[in-house]
Amino acid sequence: MNGVEKENDRINVLYEELVAVRRRLHACPELDFDLKETAGIVGGQLDSLGIPWRFVAGTGIAALLEGKEPGRTVLLRADMDALPVEEEWEVPWRSRYPGRMHACGHDVHTACLLGAARRLTERRADFAGRVLFVFQPAEETSGGALPMILDGLLERTSPDGAFALHCDPSRSAGTVGVHLGAVRAASDMFDCVVRGRGTHGAEPHNGDDVIALACRVVGALHELVGRTVSPAEPAVLSVGSFHGGSARNVLPERVVFSGILRTMKQETRIALKARIRRTVMNIPDVLGAVGEVTFTEGYPVLVNDPELADLVLRSAAEVLGEENVSVLMDPSMGVDDFSYFLQRMPGCYFMLGTGSGKGEDAPLHSPRFNPDERCLAVGTDVLVRTALTFLAGDYQK
């Protein structure tokens, strides 16, 4: 057997291992910070590679691989948590837990990062510096990135750059897409209450009709983006919950509704939150009722460093060929708390094609999301090439 055949066999074995690990992870989807089984799989894989690791912020895992000599430090991140979705695929590795599923591909992310850990361990004599592998909980819920940071994740290592990938079923497996700037939006949740005098439906003049007032508020909120934000700037305001009253002939004293705001610019985020507050308070006040709003701050906007985005583009092109790598122009209005890492260091979050190429792939968060597992080798190889190029400083102009 010649050298090429041996290398091909090694790659095939690695691919089979990636598929096996991904399917183990897929079968045991866990939510939020409750990732004991998932963390056990990840920890076991790291132990088999001889990479020291520790728990951070509960079930988060940080593992540090040292190269041949001191140098820069690169952070590679994968999120591990699943979604409260009932899986519809009948495959041997389907979710064992009713109402839970890896419907956003975090099993793919974790398997790719474990594959990168294996490949970089094999090549540790070839690079200077360190690789910090971060396996993060709770991206889908309250956010695990910031708790890991606050629990001292970065204090011992002070990474110089950070990289992460995310599944993209709209792109075929074997392809990668990269934004050169903004990637995902900032989010802010808001909960509103309109209070007033209740009354019988036959005597509306004796009350404040808070249902009608709340409807006016919601209508006014829906006009804010279209009339106060440039049409060229992405922003979304949605009200998704509205509750008031319990009888058809009684006007209640209280209505509650809630929604979410997503923006790409900090100044727009601040301005719209102020306008939401004024709208919720002022419209009910005109007719004698009271409006209240409470904001819950979500993830900040996720913005790639242009130079490191270009590094990923060139690294992916070396792995896949230029025809399979593209610059993405339009940011998503979705969110990802990898943004907290990129607030503290330059980095890049890129999209990994997971589609079959047949145009029938279910979107993320669907109960029928089913990534093409050929993406596992692609994600692993792009992470490895990106990390090695970053550590070598070969991208710097």
N, C-alpha and C positions, 0 to 999 in steps of 0.2 A: 504494500500500500504506500503510495507516494505521499508527499507533504500536503498536496492539495486535497487528496481524498481524506486524509486524517482531519484536516481542518473542516471539511464539509461534514464529516461524521460528528465532530465536536459541536458544530453549529446545530445539526439536527437533534442531537441529544439535549442541548440547551433549550431548543424550541419545545421539545416534548416536555421538559421540566417546567417551562413557563406555562404551558397549557395546563399541566397537572396542578400547579400551584394556583393558577387563576380559577380553575374549577373548584378546588377546595375552598377558596375564599368565597366564590359565588354561592356555594351551598350553605354557607353559614353567615348570612347577612346580619349585621348588628347595627344598632342605631346610636347616634350621638356619641357620648363618651363611654357607653357600655359595650366595649369591644374586647372582652376577655378572650374569646375564642380566636378572633381575628389576630389580636396581638400575640397570642400564643403561637399561631402559625408563623407570623413574621419573626418573632424572637427565635423560634426553632430554626428557621432558615438562616438567620444571622449567626446563630451558634455554629451551624454546620460549616459556615464560611470562616469562622474564627474572628469575626468582627465584633469588638466590644460594643455593647449597647446599654441604654438605661431608659427607664420610664420617665416621661416628662408630662406634667399636667394630667395625671391619672394614667390613661391607657395610650397616650402618645409615646412614640419611640424615637429616640435619637441614637444613631450609630455612627461611629467615627472611624474611617479608614485612613491610615497613615501611609504616605508614599515613601519613596526611597530616601528622601531628605526633606528638610523644611521648605516651605513655599507658601503659596496662596491656599485659601480654603474655598471650596465651592459647596453650596448647599443644593441638594436635590430633594424635592418633596413629592410625596404621594399622599392623597387622602384615602382613608380606609373605611369610612362609614357608609351605610346603605340608606335606603328610603322606605317609608311605610307604604309600600306598593305590593299588591298581590300579583305574583308572577303568573304569566299565562303560557310560558313555554313548558312543554313536556319533554325534558331531557334528563339524563341520569344525574346531572349535577345541578338540577334546579334547586331553588331555595327549600331548605328543610323547615323553615319557619313561616307559618301562615301570616300573610299581611306584611311581609318584609322581602325586599329584593334589592340586588345591586342594579338598579335601573338607571344609574348615571355613570356606570363604568369604573367605579372606584376599585373594583376587584382587578380591572385591567391596569389601572394606574399603579396599584401596589405590586402586582406581578412584574410589571416593567421595571419598577425601581429595584425589586429583588434581583431581577435579571441583570440590571446595571451593576448592582453590588457584586454579583458573582464575576462578571466580566472584568470589573475594575480590580477586584481582588487578585485575579489571575495576572493582571498587568501592573501590580503595585510597584514592581521594580522598574517600570518604565516612566514613572512620573514623580515629580516633586510636588509636595504640598499635601493637602488633606481633602477628603470628601466627607461631608456631613449628610448622611441619609436621614431624612425626616419623614416618619410615617405618622400622619396627623389624624386625629379624631374630629368628629363633629363639624365638618365643613358644611353639611346640609342643614344644620340646625343653628345652634347658638354660636358656632365658630370655635374651632380648636387651635387655630394659628396663634391668635393673641394670647390665650392662656399658656400655650407652650413658650412663647416669647417671655411672658411675665414670670414664668417658672424657671427662667435662667437658661433657656435653650441656647441662646447666642452668646452668653457671657464667657463661656470657656473657649469658644472657637472663633468668634468675630468673623463670620464668612465675608468674603469679598464680592460674591455674586450668588444669585439663586436662580434655579430653573425648575420648571414643572410642565407637565403635559396634561392634556385633557382630551377625552374621547370626543370625536365629532362624526356622528353617523351620516352626515350629509356629504362627507368626503370618503372616497374609496380607501380601503386598506392598502397600504403601500404608499400613501401620500401624507404630506405634512403641510399645514398652513401656519403662517406667522404674521402677527400684527406688528407694525413698526412703532406703534404708540399705544393709544388707548385700546384696551381689550374688552373689559367688562365694566359695568356701571357701579356707582355707589347706590346704596339703598337706605331708605328711612321708612319705618313703619309708623303709622299714626292711628290712634284710637280716639274717637270723638263721642261726645255726649251732648244732646240737646235736651234741656229740662224746661218745664213750664207747668202751667196749671192744667190738670186733666178735667174733663167734663163729659157729659153725655153727648152722643153723636147728634141728638136732636137740638142741642143747645151750644153750638160751636162758639157763639159769641161770649160764653162764660168761661172759655178756656183759651189756650194758646196754640192748639193744634200743632204740636211739636213734630208730628209726622210730615205735615206739609212744609214746615220750616226746614226740617232735616233734608227733605227732597230738594228744596231750593239750594241748600248748602252744597249738596252733592252735585247738582247741576252747575253751580258756580265753580266748584273745584275742577270739574272736567273742562272748564274753559280756560283755566289758568295757563296750562302749557301752550295751548294754541294761540293765546293772545298776549303772553308775556315772555315767551322764549322764541328765539330765532328759529324759523322753519329748518334751517340748515344744521341745527344742534339737536342731537338725540336727547329726549327726556320723556318720561312716561309717568302718569299719575293714574292709579286705578283704585276704585273703591270696590272691594270684593265681599263685604259683609254688611248687612243692614237689618236691624231688629227693632221692632217697636209695636207695642200693643198686644192684646190677647183676645179681644172681642170686637166684632164688627161694628157694634153700636156704641163704643166707648173710645173717646180720644185720650190717649195715655198721657202720663206726666213725663215720660222719658223715652227717648230713642237713642240707640247706640249704633254706630257704624265704624268701620275700620278700612284702611287701605294702605297702599304702599307707593312710595315715590322713588323713582330711579333716575339718576342724572349722571352726566359725564364730566361736568365741570363743578368745582367746589363753589365758585361764586353763584352759579345757578342753583345749586343745592341749598345754599344759605338763603337766597332770595325767595325761592319757592316755599321753603318751610315757613318763612315769615308771612308770606301771602296766605298760606293755608291757615295759619293761626288767626290772621285778621278775618278771613272769610268765615271761619267756624264761629268766631266770637261775635262779629258785627251783624250778620244777617239775623240771627235770633234776637239780638239785642234791640233791633229796630222795632220789633213787635212785642217786646216785653219778656221774652224768654232768655235763657242763658245757654251759651255754647261753650264747650270746653274741649281742648285737644291735648293729647299727650303723645310725644314722639319717642320712639325707640330707635336709636341710631344703629344702622346696620353696617355692612362692610364698606370700606372706602373704595373709590374707583381704582381699578387695576390698570396700571400703565407700564408697558414694556420700555426698557431702556433701548433706544434705537441701535446703539452699537452692539449690545448683546443680542438683540433681535436679529441683526445681520449675522452675528456669529452662528446663531441657530440655523438661519437660512443656508449659510455656506456649509455647516456641518451636515445638515440633512441632505443637501445636494450631493455631498461626497458619498453619503450612504445610499441614497435612492436615485440619484440622477436629477439634474435640474428640472426636467420635465415633470417631476413628481412633487415639486416643492413650489409653493406660491405665496405671494404677499397678499394678506387679507386686508381689505380696505375698511369694511364696516364693522365697528365694534358691536358686541352683543349687549343687550340690556339686562342679561343675566348677571349674577354676581359670583364672586369667589374670594374667600378670605386669604388666598395667597397674596392679595394686595397688601396685607400687613407686613409680609416679608419685603415686598418691593418698596414699602415706605422707608425701610431701614437699610436697603442695599440695592444696587442695580441688578436687574435680572430680566428674565423672559419667560412668559407663559405661552406655550404653543399648542396648536391643535393637531391631534393625531387622528388620521382617517381610520374609521372602524367600519365603514359601510361595505356592503357586498358589491357595489357598483351596478346593481340591477334596478336601482330606483325604487326599491320596496322596503327600505330599512325604516324601522320605527324610530321616532325621535328619542332623545334623552328623557328620562322620567316616565317613559311608557312601560306598561306591564309586558310589552312585547319587544323591548329593547334587547337586541341580540348581536353583540359585536362580532365581526369577522376576526377570528383568533390569529390570523396572519399579522394583525397589527402588533402583536406582542413582541415579535422579533424586531419590528421596525422601531417601536417605542424604545426598546432596550438599546438598540444600536445608536439611535440618535442621541439619547441621554449620555451614553458612553463617549461618543465622538465629541459632543458638546463639552462635557466635563474635561476631557483631556486637552481640548483646544484652549479652554479657558485657563486651566492650570498652567499650560505652557506659555500663555500670553501671546499666542500666535495671531490672534485676531486684532491686536492693538495696532493702530496706524501710526 
